Amino acid sequence: ISFAYFISYRSVEHDHPHALEFLRRSFKCHRIFQKKRYDEQVEAELDKIQERLASQQELSITLNEDIDKMSKDLVDEEVFKKAFIPRTLNDVFYVERDTLKVSKDEGEDLKKIPNENEVMVKSENVSSISTKDDEDDESEEDD
């Protein structure tokens, strides 16, 4: 802690040969002391402001990350809501082939969630194939 000592110009005789020099030196020391004290106060305030700004920037970054995560979660949730989930094994096409792919770690295309339109097209193709097979079987039995 610093202390400022004031020399009153009244305590120095006005007719003293160095009276004005004492007075000037006293004012100069007082200005230096005040400037140093003021600089320390300003520096402390600037540090506080910088801390606040840093915390606000961190908060802003965290908030933006949270918003991005929430929007991604909403998109994932909507995709899940609209995804076709097979309820029975009859809804799963090519079970043996898909099982072999997964066991060989080649099932990258199986990770894609098909939408309902793709599933409907596949089911129509499979049903048309199965009816053709049934018709062929019946015609062979007739022969």
Buried (B, 14 or more C-beta within 10 A) or exposed (E): EEEEEEBEEEEBEEEEEEEEEBBEEBEEBBEEBEEEEEEEEEEEEEEEEEEEEEEEEEEEEEEEEEEEEEEEEEEEEEEEEEEBEEEEEEEEBEEEEBEEBEEEEEEEEBEEEBEEEEBEEEEEEEEEEEEEEEEEEEEEEEE
